[in-house]
Amino acid sequence: MDHLLPPEIAEADHAFPEALAACGDLDALLRVKGAYIGREASHVARLMDLLKAAPKERKRDLGAAINALKNRWEEALKARQTELEAVKKAAAGGAWDPTLPPPLPARGALHPLNRLMGRLVEVFRPLGFHVEEGSEVETERYNFDGLNIPADHPARGSADTFYLATHPGHLLRTHTSPVQVHTLEKLSTHIQETGGIRFLAPGRVYRKDEIDPTHSPMFHQVEGMLVGHGIGMHHLKGTLEYALRALFGPATEIRLRPSYFPFVEPGCEVDVSCPLCGSKGCRVCKGSGWVEILGAGLIHPNVLEFAGIDSREWSGWAFGMGVERMAMMLSQTPDLRLFFENDQRFIEAMGGLD
């Protein structure tokens, strides 16, 4: 009944033994299997389409011919698979040396985002900054009130913030800035004694964002604060120039653009010259040569007064940066979600974030 099959199928059948013999491993065999009996775009799939279109009086004979051919190919593929598996097993057995120590299991490592936060801390440590941490569950008092965020601010709405239904007035912090308020309160006496403080606040934060390539309802921030006598924008700019050049390279330039944040006055957005294209213009910087990297400004007097610090005597600056945003830029990762999928191959490829 082979005469019922199209000429190209007869040619494929003639070439089948040679293709099978050429398979040196199981991967090659899978490719041959897909080409001959796979569900899509294979010889058998084309034959089934031919069977559907065949006249009713030919369907029985044509179907029998197709089944016979398919069964013959399947049996040959199974036999070749058995041979290749036996060869693979023999090779593995022959290579085993009982005098050698057993292979070590894979060792765990810090997640790339944790490594990058550690790197940021180390950049600021020579400048005298230490790390302060706080709870991820906060009160409105510290997450909003102490940061000069008014009661009608959109960020306080349930559309943006995860409030705890079982604990009124409590929420998952929307930034690490509450750590700044707690620390100012805790160290207000220390500030008087030492002439100022400087610290970083790294950690997880939560907002009601949709999950997409650039947003996640859980992400990481690193914030910094310095309080002292006569602190101005020039101190902020100099510190950020040092830190960002340590991160992105000595040729990095920064620029400050006016912006509004309730807890700083004046406030600014900070851009860096694109480290990927050298400011020539690329997809990451959208052709501008600049990439927005963080927000900053001088601490609003109300924030200092809330913590019991006299804003007429003391001043300072603060900044906050998104760790995922920086990681995506440093590693040229196009999708934020890759950092949370725990694909071992991706995590191992992120060595450049150290």
HELIX and SHEET records of a PDB file:
HELIX    1   1 ASP A    2  LEU A    4  5                                   3    
HELIX    2   2 PRO A    7  ALA A   21  1                                  15    
HELIX    3   3 LEU A   26  ILE A   37  1                                  12    
HELIX    4   4 HIS A   43  ALA A   53  1                                  11    
HELIX    5   5 LYS A   56  ALA A   95  1                                  40    
HELIX    6   6 PRO A  112  PHE A  124  1                                  13    
HELIX    7   7 ARG A  125  LEU A  127  5                                   3    
HELIX    8   8 GLU A  140  ASN A  143  1                                   4    
HELIX    9   9 ASP A  145  LEU A  147  5                                   3    
HELIX   10  10 PRO A  154  ARG A  156  5                                   3    
HELIX   11  11 SER A  177  LYS A  186  1                                  10    
HELIX   12  12 SER A  188  THR A  194  1                                   7    
HELIX   13  13 MET A  233  PHE A  248  1                                  16    
HELIX   14  14 PRO A  301  PHE A  306  1                                   6    
HELIX   15  15 VAL A  323  SER A  331  1                                   9    
HELIX   16  16 LEU A  336  PHE A  340  5                                   5    
HELIX   17  17 GLN A  344  GLU A  348  1                                   5    
HELIX   18  18 GLY A  351  LEU A  353  5                                   3    
SHEET    1   A 7 HIS A 130  VAL A 131  0                                        
SHEET    2   A 7 ILE A 197  TYR A 206  1                                        
SHEET    3   A 7 MET A 218  GLY A 228 -1                                        
SHEET    4   A 7 SER A 315  GLY A 322 -1                                        
SHEET    5   A 7 TRP A 290  ILE A 299 -1                                        
SHEET    6   A 7 VAL A 264  SER A 273 -1                                        
SHEET    7   A 7 ILE A 254  PHE A 261 -1                                        
SHEET    1   B 2 VAL A 137  THR A 139  0                                        
SHEET    2   B 2 HIS A 170  LEU A 172 -1                                        
END                                                                             
